[in-house]
Amino acid sequence: MSPQVKLHQILDWDSPQQNASLRRELATGLLQAQASIAPKFFYDKLGSRLFEAITELPEYYPTRTEAAIFARHLPAIKQALGEDFTLIDLGCGSCGKAGNLFHAEILPARYVAVDISVDFLRDSLQHLKRELPAIEMIGIGLDFTHEFQLPDDVPPKRRMFFYPGSSIGNFSPSEAGRFLRRLATQMDTSGGLLIGVDLIKDSALLDAAYDDALGVTAAFNRNLLRHVNTRLDADFDIGDWRHVAFYNPAETRIEMYLEARRALSANWPDGAGRSRRHFAAGERIHTENSYKYSPEGFTALLTSAGFADIQVWTDPRAWFALFFARRAG
């Protein structure tokens, strides 16, 4: 890292202790009756780059729609954030969305970039620091979906959590409520939350956004197995699996799976030798949910999690929303 950028590598995926924990988590998910892999495993270095490519696709409306909301409501967003704040960017990826705010003269006293993919975070933050050397920048390699404490060099006052995109949808509504309550405990009443939320809409738009014609989302999903092979020393053949994604209107969520093209087995070492999971042709591994909300529903979720003074900005078609909320007194 540049000497002007500090990196707290709280999560080191390659440390023996962390690697053992991740291996246990992966094995447990794969051996369930409904096999599953947590979405956080999408984001190795290649997975992070593939997701950045997804955001450029014509079918993937969230990124450009959210950007249009920022552009249209920039003065109100700037007023809500105020001055002399610390921007804490959760799941920062390329840091591009924060960079767009900074170039639009929404300038924090310091920028704290948080991401699970430490190598990608390091590269992204170095690039942003070269563009904007006057802003103090801190990187934190962290799985923020679990309990976390920010380092002591992140001041408690005027913490503004920034969670753009639609990643809050990866949590079930009850999990999202618990996550938002944890965020509220990390700020005082001078702090706030600026969060992007995907809204309920026509299923055809949603299906296309998660199963694009070019196959980038399919590559992103299937790369998960490459990461599992590396992390778990497993022997998944990526060619044996197809990408499946669809909108479930009863649950108001996109569901994403990897589906076996044929009957097969996957193997990986464990303490007693090797574990094996058989998959029938057509059997699926669940990889992601992405819940969609109404503005009223997400406002109620924020309120129940301890937030108040809630502001909502949407696009003209009401496809996407930005919420700003302060911790309730």
C-alpha positions in Angstrom: 0.0 0.0 0.0 1.0 3.6 -0.4 2.3 5.1 2.9 -0.7 7.5 2.7 -3.2 4.6 2.9 -3.6 2.4 5.9 -4.9 -1.2 5.5 -6.4 -3.1 8.4 -6.4 -6.7 7.2 -8.8 -8.0 9.8 -9.8 -10.8 7.4 -6.9 -12.8 6.0 -8.4 -15.5 3.9 -5.0 -17.2 3.6 -4.2 -17.4 7.3 -4.3 -21.0 8.6 -6.9 -20.2 11.2 -9.2 -18.3 8.8 -8.8 -20.8 6.0 -9.8 -23.7 8.4 -12.9 -21.8 9.4 -13.8 -21.1 5.8 -13.3 -24.7 4.8 -15.6 -25.8 7.6 -18.2 -23.3 6.5 -18.0 -24.4 2.8 -18.2 -28.1 3.7 -21.1 -27.6 6.0 -23.1 -25.8 3.3 -22.3 -28.4 0.6 -23.4 -31.3 2.8 -26.8 -29.8 3.7 -29.9 -31.4 2.2 -30.2 -28.3 0.0 -26.5 -27.7 -0.8 -25.6 -24.0 -0.5 -22.6 -21.7 -0.8 -22.6 -18.3 0.9 -22.6 -15.3 -1.5 -19.4 -13.9 0.1 -17.5 -16.7 -1.7 -18.3 -15.0 -5.0 -15.7 -12.3 -4.2 -12.3 -13.7 -4.8 -10.2 -11.4 -7.0 -11.6 -12.8 -10.3 -15.2 -12.8 -8.9 -14.9 -9.1 -7.9 -13.8 -8.2 -11.4 -16.6 -10.2 -13.0 -19.1 -8.4 -10.8 -17.7 -5.1 -12.0 -18.3 -6.3 -15.5 -21.9 -7.2 -14.6 -22.6 -3.7 -13.6 -21.8 -2.6 -17.2 -24.3 -4.9 -18.8 -27.4 -3.4 -20.5 -29.7 -5.9 -18.6 -28.3 -4.9 -15.2 -30.3 -1.8 -14.5 -29.4 -1.2 -10.7 -26.0 0.4 -11.3 -27.0 3.0 -13.9 -30.4 3.6 -12.3 -28.8 4.3 -8.9 -26.2 6.6 -10.6 -29.1 8.5 -12.2 -30.7 8.9 -8.8 -27.5 10.3 -7.3 -27.1 12.7 -10.2 -30.7 13.9 -9.9 -30.8 14.3 -6.2 -27.2 15.2 -5.5 -27.9 18.5 -3.6 -30.3 16.8 -1.3 -27.9 13.9 -0.7 -25.0 16.3 0.0 -27.2 18.2 2.5 -28.2 15.0 4.3 -24.5 13.9 4.7 -23.4 17.3 5.8 -19.7 18.1 6.3 -16.7 16.7 8.2 -18.0 13.1 8.1 -16.4 9.8 7.8 -17.7 7.8 4.8 -17.6 4.0 5.6 -18.1 2.2 2.3 -19.4 -1.3 2.9 -18.5 -3.8 0.1 -16.6 -1.1 -1.7 -15.5 -3.2 -4.6 -13.7 -0.9 -7.0 -14.5 2.1 -4.8 -16.0 3.6 -8.0 -19.3 4.7 -6.4 -17.5 6.6 -3.6 -15.2 8.1 -6.2 -18.1 9.4 -8.1 -19.4 11.1 -5.0 -16.0 12.7 -4.3 -15.7 14.0 -7.9 -19.2 15.5 -7.4 -17.8 17.5 -4.5 -19.2 15.3 -1.7 -16.0 15.1 0.2 -15.6 13.3 3.5 -13.0 14.1 6.1 -11.9 10.5 5.7 -12.9 7.5 3.6 -13.0 4.0 5.1 -13.3 1.3 2.4 -14.5 -2.1 3.6 -14.4 -5.3 1.5 -14.0 -9.0 1.9 -11.7 -9.3 -1.1 -8.5 -7.9 0.4 -6.4 -8.0 -2.8 -9.0 -6.2 -4.8 -9.5 -3.7 -2.0 -5.8 -2.9 -1.9 -5.7 -2.3 -5.7 -8.9 -0.2 -5.8 -7.9 2.0 -2.9 -4.4 2.6 -4.3 -6.0 3.8 -7.6 -8.5 6.1 -5.8 -5.8 7.5 -3.6 -3.8 8.5 -6.7 -6.9 10.3 -8.0 -7.8 12.0 -4.7 -4.6 12.4 -2.6 -6.1 15.0 -0.2 -8.7 12.6 1.3 -7.5 10.4 4.2 -8.2 6.8 3.3 -8.3 3.6 5.4 -8.9 0.1 4.0 -10.4 -2.7 6.1 -10.4 -6.3 4.9 -13.4 -7.6 6.7 -16.5 -9.9 6.3 -18.8 -7.1 7.6 -21.9 -9.3 7.3 -20.9 -10.7 10.7 -20.3 -8.9 14.0 -17.6 -6.3 13.6 -16.0 -3.4 15.4 -14.3 -0.6 13.5 -10.7 0.1 14.3 -9.9 2.8 16.9 -8.6 5.2 14.2 -12.1 5.5 12.8 -13.7 8.3 14.9 -17.1 7.6 16.4 -18.6 10.9 15.5 -20.2 11.6 12.1 -19.9 8.1 10.8 -21.9 7.8 7.6 -22.3 4.2 6.4 -22.5 3.9 2.6 -24.0 0.7 1.3 -24.9 1.3 -2.4 -26.1 -1.2 -5.0 -28.6 -3.8 -3.9 -26.5 -6.0 -1.6 -28.8 -5.6 1.3 -31.1 -7.9 -0.7 -28.7 -10.8 -0.1 -30.0 -10.9 3.4 -33.5 -12.2 4.2 -35.7 -9.5 5.7 -35.1 -10.8 9.2 -31.3 -11.0 8.6 -31.4 -7.5 7.1 -33.1 -6.2 10.2 -30.3 -7.6 12.4 -27.6 -6.3 10.1 -29.1 -2.8 10.2 -29.4 -2.9 14.0 -25.7 -3.8 14.2 -24.9 -0.8 12.0 -27.0 1.5 14.3 -24.8 0.4 17.2 -21.7 1.6 15.3 -22.8 5.2 15.2 -24.2 7.9 17.4 -27.1 10.3 16.5 -24.6 12.4 14.5 -24.2 9.4 12.1 -26.3 8.0 9.4 -26.8 5.4 6.6 -27.0 5.9 2.9 -28.2 2.7 1.3 -29.3 1.4 -2.1 -32.3 -0.8 -2.3 -33.7 -2.7 -5.4 -37.5 -2.3 -5.6 -40.2 -4.8 -6.6 -40.9 -4.7 -10.4 -41.8 -6.8 -13.4 -40.3 -10.2 -13.2 -39.0 -10.1 -16.8 -36.8 -7.2 -16.0 -35.5 -9.0 -12.9 -34.9 -12.3 -14.7 -32.9 -10.6 -17.4 -30.8 -8.7 -15.0 -29.6 -11.9 -13.3 -29.3 -14.0 -16.5 -27.8 -11.8 -19.1 -27.5 -12.7 -22.8 -23.7 -12.4 -22.8 -23.4 -14.9 -19.9 -21.3 -12.7 -17.6 -23.6 -13.4 -14.6 -23.3 -17.1 -15.4 -19.5 -16.9 -15.4 -19.7 -15.0 -12.1 -21.8 -17.7 -10.6 -19.8 -20.6 -11.9 -16.5 -18.9 -10.8 -17.8 -19.6 -7.3 -16.9 -23.3 -7.9 -13.4 -22.4 -9.0 -13.0 -20.5 -5.7 -14.4 -23.4 -3.8 -11.9 -25.8 -5.5 -9.1 -23.5 -4.4 -10.4 -22.9 -0.9 -11.6 -26.4 -0.1 -9.2 -28.4 -2.4 -12.4 -29.8 -4.0 -12.7 -31.2 -7.5 -15.8 -29.6 -9.0 -15.7 -29.6 -12.8 -17.1 -26.2 -13.7 -18.3 -27.5 -17.1 -20.7 -29.8 -15.3 -22.7 -26.9 -13.9 -25.2 -24.4 -15.4 -26.3 -21.1 -14.1 -30.0 -20.8 -13.0 -31.6 -17.6 -11.8 -35.3 -16.6 -11.6 -37.6 -14.2 -9.7 -39.8 -15.8 -7.0 -42.8 -13.5 -6.7 -44.1 -15.2 -3.6 -40.9 -14.3 -1.7 -40.2 -11.1 -3.7 -36.6 -12.3 -4.4 -34.3 -13.5 -7.1 -33.0 -17.0 -6.4 -29.7 -18.1 -8.0 -28.4 -21.6 -8.2 -25.8 -23.8 -9.9 -27.5 -26.9 -11.4 -25.8 -30.2 -12.2 -25.9 -31.0 -15.9 -25.5 -34.8 -15.1 -25.3 -37.1 -12.1 -21.9 -36.5 -10.5 -19.9 -36.4 -7.3 -17.6 -33.8 -5.7 -14.8 -34.6 -3.3 -12.7 -32.7 -0.9 -10.3 -33.7 2.0 -11.4 -33.6 5.6 -9.8 -34.6 8.9 -10.8 -38.3 8.4 -9.9 -38.7 4.7 -12.2 -37.3 2.0 -15.8 -36.1 2.0 -18.0 -36.7 -0.9 -21.3 -35.2 -2.1 -23.4 -36.9 -4.8 -25.5 -34.7 -7.0 -28.3 -36.0 -9.2 -28.8 -34.6 -12.7 -30.7 -31.3 -12.2 -29.8 -31.0 -8.5 -28.9 -27.5 -7.4 -26.5 -25.6 -5.2 -28.1 -22.5 -3.8 -25.7 -19.5 -4.2 -27.7 -16.3 -3.7 -31.0 -14.7 -2.9 -31.7 -11.0 -3.7 -34.8 -9.7 -2.0 -36.7 -6.8 -3.5 -38.6 -4.2 -1.4 -41.3 -1.7 -1.6 -40.3 1.8 -0.4 -42.8 1.4 2.5 -41.5 -2.0 3.4 -37.9 -0.9 3.6 -38.8 2.3 5.5 -40.5 0.1 8.1 -37.4 -2.2 8.3 -35.2 0.8 8.9 -37.5 2.2 11.6 -37.6 -1.2 13.4 -33.8 -1.3 13.3 -33.4 2.0 15.2 -33.3 4.6 12.4 -35.3 7.8 12.0 -35.5 10.9 9.8 -35.7 8.7 6.8 -35.5 10.2 3.3 -36.2 8.3 0.1 -35.2 9.1 -3.5 -36.3 7.0 -6.4 -36.0 7.1 -10.2 -39.1 8.0 -12.3 -40.0 4.4 -13.0 -39.6 3.4 -9.3 -37.1 0.6 -10.1 -34.6 1.5 -7.4 -34.3 3.6 -4.3 -31.7 5.4 -2.2 -32.5 5.8 1.5 -30.8 8.1 4.0 -31.5 7.6 7.6 -30.1 8.7 10.9 -29.8 6.7 14.1 -32.8 7.4 16.3 -32.1 9.3 19.5 
